[in-house]
Amino acid sequence: MNSKNNLLEIRKPINRSTSIYLGISIWVIFFGFWQLSCSMGWVNSLLVPSPLKVLEALKELLLERGFFEDIIHSILRVIVSFFLACTIAIPLGILMGSFRSVESFFNPFVSAWRYLPAPSFIPVLLMWFGTGETPKLALLFIGVVFFLITMVMDYTRNIKMELLETAATLGATRPQLISTVIIPAVLPDIIVSMRQMLAVTWTYLVIAEIVASTTGIGAMMMRARRFLHTDEIMAGIMVIGILGLLFDILFRLIHRKMFSYLY
C-alpha cells in the first residue's frame, strides 16, 4: 500500500491541497446538516434558525444596525486585555521557569488563582470599577493571565540544560543566559501559548460584554435575546467564531514567519 495515499497513516504528512479540502469538507457537512435539519422541520425554527436566515440577519446587522462598530469594540477589548496579560505573564513566566526561587515564591499564588472562575469576579469588579470599560478588561485579563504564566513557565523549564551549561562554559553571564539562550529557545513556544490563550480570551468576551454593556458583540446578543431574535444571536456567535479563526491563522503565520527553521 502506498503510504502517501493513505490518509490514516499515523502522523504522516499529507499534501496541502488535501488538507484544505478536508478542512472545507467538515464545514460543508456541518452547514449542510444544519440547513437540512431546518428544511425538514427536525428543529424548532424559532430556536434554531437556518444558516441562510442567520446570514440574512448578519447582513441586516452590518448594513442597517451598526453591528460593525460593535465588532470593533469587541476586537479592541480582546486586544487590549490580552496585551496587558502578555506584558505581565511572559516576563514572569520566564523568570519562574528560570529560577527555582522565583517559582517557589510566585507559583502557589498563581496556581491558586488559576482555579478561580473569572466570571465569579464580576460583582466585585462592578463595585470596584463601575460599569465602564475597566471591569470588562479586568475580567478578560483575569481569565487569561494566570494560565499564560503557567504555560510560559512550563515551556521555559523544558529548555535543555545542555544549552545553558554550554553557554555558561563559554563565559555567558546570568543576564546573557536569559537574553541569548533562554528567551530565543522558548520564544516559539511562547507564541504557541499566546495563540492558545487568545482563544480563551474570546470565550470570555461575551461574558464580559453582557454585564452593563451597550456596545460589543455580547451586548448585541443580549439585546436580541430580549426579543427572541435567535438568528441575530447565532449571527453574533458566527462572527466570534470567524474572528477567532482569523486571529488563530494570524498567529500561525507569525509563528511560521518568525521561526521558519522549525518548518
C-alpha positions in Angstrom: 0.0 0.0 0.0 1.3 3.4 -0.9 1.5 5.3 2.4 1.3 8.7 0.5 -2.3 7.9 -0.4 -3.3 6.6 3.0 -4.9 9.4 4.9 -5.0 7.3 8.1 -1.3 6.7 8.3 -0.2 7.6 11.8 1.5 11.0 12.0 2.3 11.0 8.3 2.1 14.4 6.5 -0.5 15.0 3.8 -0.2 17.4 0.9 -1.6 21.0 1.3 -4.5 20.6 -1.2 -5.8 17.5 0.6 -5.5 19.4 4.0 -7.5 22.3 2.6 -10.1 20.0 1.0 -10.6 18.2 4.3 -10.8 21.4 6.3 -13.5 22.8 4.0 -15.4 19.5 3.9 -16.2 19.5 7.6 -17.8 22.9 7.3 -19.8 21.9 4.3 -21.1 18.9 6.2 -21.9 21.0 9.3 -23.8 23.7 7.5 -25.4 21.2 5.1 -26.8 19.2 8.0 -27.9 22.3 9.8 -29.8 23.6 6.7 -31.3 20.1 6.1 -32.5 19.9 9.8 -34.3 23.3 9.4 -35.7 22.5 6.0 -37.1 19.1 7.1 -38.6 20.5 10.3 -36.5 18.4 12.6 -35.8 21.5 14.8 -37.8 24.5 16.0 -37.1 27.2 13.5 -37.7 29.9 16.2 -34.9 28.4 18.4 -32.7 27.1 15.6 -32.9 29.3 12.5 -31.4 28.1 9.3 -27.9 29.2 8.2 -29.5 31.3 5.4 -31.7 33.1 7.9 -28.7 33.7 10.1 -26.7 35.2 7.2 -29.6 37.4 6.3 -29.7 38.6 9.9 -26.0 39.2 9.9 -26.3 41.2 6.7 -29.0 43.4 8.2 -27.0 43.9 11.4 -23.9 45.0 9.4 -25.6 47.2 6.9 -28.5 48.7 8.9 -27.9 48.3 12.6 -24.3 49.4 13.1 -23.0 46.0 14.1 -19.6 46.7 12.6 -19.0 49.2 15.4 -19.9 46.5 18.0 -17.4 44.2 16.3 -14.6 46.9 16.5 -15.4 47.4 20.2 -15.1 43.7 20.9 -11.8 43.3 19.0 -10.3 46.3 20.9 -11.3 44.8 24.2 -9.7 41.5 23.3 -6.5 43.0 22.0 -6.0 45.5 24.9 -6.7 42.9 27.7 -4.6 40.2 26.0 -1.7 42.6 25.5 -1.8 43.6 29.2 -1.9 39.9 30.2 1.1 39.2 28.0 3.2 42.1 29.3 2.9 40.5 32.8 2.7 36.8 32.1 5.6 36.4 29.7 8.4 38.0 31.7 7.1 36.5 35.0 6.7 33.0 33.4 10.3 33.2 32.0 11.6 34.2 35.4 9.7 31.4 37.2 10.9 28.8 34.7 14.5 30.0 35.0 14.9 30.5 38.8 13.5 28.0 41.3 13.4 30.7 44.0 11.1 32.9 41.8 8.9 29.8 41.1 8.7 28.9 44.7 7.6 32.4 45.6 5.0 33.0 42.9 3.7 29.6 41.9 1.5 28.9 45.0 -0.2 32.3 44.3 -0.5 31.8 40.6 -1.8 28.2 40.9 -4.5 29.2 43.3 -5.8 31.9 41.1 -5.9 29.5 38.1 -8.7 27.6 39.8 -10.9 30.6 40.5 -13.5 31.1 37.8 -13.1 34.6 36.2 -16.9 35.2 36.0 -17.2 35.0 39.8 -15.3 38.3 40.0 -18.0 40.2 38.0 -19.9 41.5 41.1 -16.8 42.8 42.8 -15.3 44.2 39.6 -18.5 46.2 39.1 -18.3 47.5 42.6 -14.7 48.5 42.2 -14.7 49.9 38.7 -18.3 50.7 37.9 -19.9 49.9 34.5 -17.3 51.3 32.1 -14.6 49.6 30.1 -12.4 48.7 33.1 -14.4 45.8 34.6 -14.7 44.2 31.1 -10.9 44.5 30.5 -10.2 43.2 34.0 -12.4 40.2 33.6 -10.7 39.2 30.3 -7.3 39.9 31.9 -8.0 37.7 34.9 -9.4 34.9 32.7 -6.1 34.6 30.8 -3.0 35.9 32.7 -2.6 33.1 35.3 -2.9 30.3 32.8 -0.5 32.1 30.5 2.1 32.5 33.3 2.0 28.8 34.0 2.3 27.8 30.3 5.3 30.1 29.8 6.9 28.8 33.0 6.5 25.2 31.9 7.9 25.8 28.4 10.9 27.6 30.0 11.6 24.8 32.4 11.7 22.4 29.4 14.7 24.1 27.9 17.6 21.6 27.8 20.2 22.1 30.5 22.9 21.3 27.9 22.2 24.6 26.2 22.6 26.6 29.4 25.7 24.6 30.5 27.4 25.1 27.1 26.7 28.8 27.2 28.0 29.1 30.8 31.1 27.2 29.8 31.7 29.7 27.0 31.6 32.5 29.6 28.0 33.7 29.4 26.8 35.7 32.4 23.4 35.2 34.0 21.7 38.0 32.1 23.3 36.7 28.9 22.0 33.2 29.6 18.5 34.7 29.8 18.7 37.0 26.8 20.7 34.9 24.4 19.7 31.3 25.3 16.5 31.1 27.3 14.4 33.7 25.5 15.3 32.6 22.0 14.8 29.0 22.9 11.4 29.5 24.5 10.0 32.2 22.2 8.5 29.7 19.6 6.6 28.0 22.4 5.5 31.4 23.8 3.9 32.3 20.5 2.1 29.0 20.6 0.8 29.6 24.2 -0.3 33.1 23.2 -2.3 31.6 20.3 -3.9 29.1 22.6 -4.8 31.6 25.3 -6.1 34.2 22.9 -8.8 31.7 22.2 -9.7 31.7 25.9 -10.0 35.5 25.8 -12.6 35.2 23.0 -14.6 32.7 25.1 -14.8 35.2 28.0 -15.7 38.1 25.7 -19.5 37.5 25.7 -19.5 37.1 29.5 -17.6 40.4 29.8 -20.0 42.2 27.5 -23.3 41.1 28.9 -22.6 42.9 32.1 -23.8 46.5 31.9 -22.6 47.0 28.4 -24.2 48.8 25.4 -21.6 48.0 22.9 -19.9 44.9 21.6 -20.9 41.6 20.2 -22.1 40.3 23.5 -24.3 43.4 24.1 -25.9 42.9 20.7 -26.7 39.2 21.6 -28.3 40.2 24.9 -30.5 42.8 23.1 -31.5 40.1 20.6 -32.3 37.7 23.5 -34.9 40.1 24.9 -36.9 39.9 21.6 -36.2 36.2 20.9 -34.2 37.1 17.8 -32.3 33.8 17.8 -31.0 34.5 14.3 -29.2 37.6 15.5 -27.7 35.6 18.4 -26.5 32.9 16.1 -25.0 35.6 13.8 -23.1 37.0 16.8 -21.8 33.5 17.6 -20.8 33.1 14.0 -18.9 36.4 14.0 -17.0 35.5 17.1 -16.0 32.1 15.6 -14.8 33.8 12.4 -12.8 36.4 14.3 -11.3 33.7 16.5 -10.3 31.7 13.4 -8.7 34.8 11.7 -6.7 35.6 14.8 -5.6 31.9 15.0 -4.5 32.0 11.4 -2.6 35.2 12.1 -0.7 33.7 14.9 0.1 30.7 12.8 1.5 32.9 10.1 3.5 34.9 12.6 5.0 31.7 14.0 5.9 30.4 10.6 7.4 33.7 9.6 9.4 34.2 12.7 10.6 30.6 13.1 10.7 29.3 9.6 13.6 26.9 10.6 11.1 24.8 12.5 9.2 24.1 9.4 
